Amino acid sequence: MRRRDLLCGALPLATLAMPRLAWAKPAGELWQFDSLRSVGGHVVETVGAPTLIDSPWGRATAFDGIDDALLIGRHPLAGAKTFTFEALFRPDGGAFEQRWFHLEADDGSGAPPGTGTTRMLFEIRVVEQSWYLDAFVTGAGYKQTLIDPARRFPVGRWYHVAQSYDGHTYRAFVDGKLQAEAPIAFTPQQSPGGPGRAAIGMRMNRVNYFHGAVRAAFFARRAIDPRDFRLAPRD
């Protein structure tokens, strides 16, 4: 049996405000990672041996950074002209490059998962005991990374992250604070070959595994003001 060290964060959680996960607004699709069989009403395929752990808000899914992941047969933002993509996660260190939440459209070309040209990702870069965010989106006519290596955060804590597009500007946030932004000529990530797909804990083609845990994700088809993020901690 592989050794697991994901049950406790390296830093105390008492200082964190607890987010609520069941507000009526804003409208969108909520995924809570409290099951290894079903998330957001969608069947889950497990890769490796992810485990369920306790978080401040209920059960969460932990990944060992070696070969653990979840696969879900849906891109919840396929077809959206504008969007917000939020997540609650805990990075626990490990490899420098970790692609931990991958949404990909199915263009009908038959390309292997993870090699498509239309996708959205949350990634992190780990430097010793800190990390910084990498948000990424690519599709027909656009390809944009939002990253600022100077904006680092300690590992072992829970964080809220978000990326959004309002029709003009693509933005990335950590705990409600803007990390980077750029204008892009975004077009909806159509998925004519099917409903699309998602990988949590790795890039879709089974590389860049994540060491940490994910509690929830939220997807809206509009750009939400940071003050109204669905999963953000509330005092």
C-alpha positions in Angstrom: 0.0 0.0 0.0 1.3 3.4 -0.9 2.0 5.8 1.9 -0.6 8.6 2.1 0.1 12.0 3.7 -2.9 14.0 2.6 -5.1 13.7 5.6 -3.9 16.9 7.3 -2.9 20.3 6.0 0.5 21.6 6.9 -1.1 24.7 8.4 -4.1 25.2 10.7 -7.5 25.7 9.1 -9.0 27.6 12.0 -8.1 30.9 10.4 -10.1 30.2 7.2 -13.7 31.5 6.8 -16.0 28.7 5.8 -17.6 29.0 2.4 -21.2 27.9 1.9 -21.7 25.5 -1.0 -25.4 25.7 -1.6 -26.5 29.2 -2.3 -29.4 29.7 -4.7 -27.5 32.3 -6.7 -25.5 32.7 -9.0 -26.9 30.1 -11.3 -24.6 27.4 -12.6 -23.4 23.8 -12.2 -22.0 22.7 -8.9 -19.7 19.7 -8.5 -18.8 18.5 -5.0 -16.0 15.9 -4.8 -17.5 13.9 -1.9 -17.9 10.6 -3.9 -15.7 8.5 -6.0 -18.7 7.2 -8.0 -20.7 10.3 -8.9 -20.0 14.0 -9.1 -22.6 16.6 -10.0 -24.8 13.8 -11.2 -22.2 12.4 -13.6 -20.5 9.0 -13.4 -16.9 9.1 -12.3 -14.1 6.9 -13.6 -11.2 6.7 -11.1 -7.5 6.5 -12.1 -5.1 5.1 -9.6 -6.5 5.2 -6.0 -7.8 8.6 -5.1 -9.3 8.7 -1.6 -12.0 10.6 0.3 -10.9 12.8 3.2 -12.5 15.3 5.5 -12.4 19.0 4.7 -13.8 22.0 6.6 -16.9 21.7 4.4 -17.5 17.9 4.2 -15.8 15.2 2.2 -13.2 16.0 -0.5 -11.1 13.9 -2.9 -7.4 13.6 -2.3 -4.8 12.8 -4.9 -1.3 11.4 -4.3 0.6 13.2 -7.1 1.7 9.9 -8.6 -1.1 8.3 -10.5 -4.5 9.4 -8.9 -7.2 11.2 -10.9 -10.9 11.3 -11.7 -12.4 11.4 -15.2 -15.9 12.7 -16.0 -17.6 12.7 -19.4 -18.6 16.3 -19.5 -17.2 19.8 -20.3 -19.6 21.9 -18.3 -18.7 25.1 -20.1 -18.9 23.8 -23.7 -20.8 26.3 -25.8 -20.5 29.2 -23.3 -19.8 32.6 -24.7 -18.7 34.0 -21.3 -17.9 32.0 -18.2 -16.7 31.6 -14.6 -14.9 28.5 -13.5 -14.3 28.2 -9.7 -12.7 25.6 -7.5 -11.9 24.9 -3.8 -8.6 23.0 -3.5 -5.7 22.3 -1.3 -2.2 21.9 -2.9 0.2 19.8 -0.8 3.5 20.4 -2.6 5.2 17.9 -4.9 6.3 18.2 -8.5 6.9 21.7 -10.0 4.2 21.4 -12.7 0.8 20.1 -11.8 -2.3 20.2 -14.1 -5.1 19.5 -11.7 -8.4 20.4 -13.5 -8.7 19.9 -17.2 -11.8 20.6 -19.3 -11.7 19.6 -22.9 -14.2 19.8 -25.8 -14.6 16.9 -28.2 -14.2 18.2 -31.7 -15.2 14.9 -33.3 -11.7 14.4 -34.8 -11.0 11.3 -32.8 -7.9 12.8 -31.2 -6.8 11.0 -28.0 -8.0 12.7 -24.8 -5.6 15.4 -23.7 -4.4 16.3 -27.2 -7.4 18.3 -28.3 -7.0 22.0 -29.3 -9.9 23.3 -27.3 -9.6 23.2 -23.5 -9.5 25.0 -20.2 -7.1 24.2 -17.3 -6.3 25.1 -13.8 -2.6 24.3 -13.1 -0.1 25.2 -10.4 3.6 25.5 -10.2 5.2 24.4 -6.9 8.4 26.0 -5.6 9.7 24.5 -2.3 6.8 25.0 0.1 4.8 27.5 -2.0 2.8 27.5 -5.2 1.5 29.9 -7.8 -1.5 29.7 -10.1 -1.5 29.0 -13.8 -4.8 29.4 -15.6 -5.0 28.4 -19.3 -7.5 28.5 -22.1 -7.1 27.7 -25.8 -9.4 27.3 -28.7 -9.9 28.4 -32.3 -8.1 31.7 -32.6 -6.9 32.1 -29.0 -4.4 30.7 -26.6 -3.7 32.4 -23.3 -1.9 31.6 -20.1 -2.4 33.7 -16.9 0.5 33.3 -14.5 2.5 35.4 -12.1 5.4 33.6 -10.4 5.7 36.4 -7.9 2.3 35.7 -6.4 3.0 32.7 -4.3 1.1 31.0 -1.5 2.0 28.4 1.2 1.1 24.8 0.4 -1.0 22.8 2.8 -3.9 25.2 3.0 -7.3 25.4 1.3 -7.8 28.0 -1.4 -10.5 29.4 -3.7 -9.4 29.9 -7.3 -11.3 31.2 -10.3 -11.0 32.1 -13.9 -13.5 34.1 -15.9 -14.2 35.7 -19.2 -16.6 38.6 -19.6 -16.7 38.9 -23.4 -13.4 40.9 -23.5 -11.0 40.0 -20.8 -9.8 36.7 -19.4 -8.9 36.9 -15.6 -7.6 34.6 -12.9 -8.1 34.9 -9.1 -6.9 33.4 -5.9 -9.1 33.9 -2.8 -10.9 36.6 -4.7 -7.8 38.6 -5.6 -6.9 39.2 -9.2 -3.7 37.4 -10.2 -3.4 38.2 -13.9 -5.6 39.3 -16.9 -5.4 39.6 -20.6 -7.8 40.5 -23.5 -8.6 37.5 -25.7 -10.7 36.8 -28.7 -12.5 33.9 -27.0 -15.0 31.8 -29.0 -17.3 29.1 -27.3 -15.7 25.7 -26.8 -18.1 23.8 -29.0 -18.1 20.0 -28.6 -19.7 18.5 -31.7 -18.3 15.1 -31.0 -20.0 14.6 -27.7 -20.5 16.3 -24.3 -16.8 16.8 -23.8 -14.8 15.6 -20.8 -13.0 16.6 -17.6 -10.0 15.3 -15.7 -9.4 16.2 -12.1 -6.0 15.4 -10.6 -4.0 15.3 -13.8 -3.9 16.5 -17.4 -6.3 14.5 -19.5 -3.4 12.5 -21.2 -2.3 11.2 -17.8 0.7 13.4 -17.1 1.4 16.2 -14.5 -0.4 14.6 -11.6 -1.7 16.7 -8.7 -0.7 16.2 -5.0 -3.4 17.6 -2.8 -7.2 17.6 -2.5 -10.3 19.1 -4.3 -13.5 19.8 -2.5 -15.8 21.5 -5.1 -16.0 23.3 -8.5 -18.6 25.6 -9.9 -19.3 26.5 -13.5 -21.4 29.5 -14.6 -22.1 30.8 -18.2 -21.3 34.4 -17.3 -18.5 36.3 -15.7 -19.3 36.6 -12.0 -18.1 39.6 -10.0 -15.4 38.4 -7.5 -17.6 39.6 -4.6 -20.2 37.1 -5.7 -18.1 34.0 -6.4 -20.2 30.9 -5.5 -17.4 29.0 -3.6 -15.5 31.9 -2.1 -15.0 32.0 1.7 -17.5 34.2 3.5 -17.0 35.9 6.8 
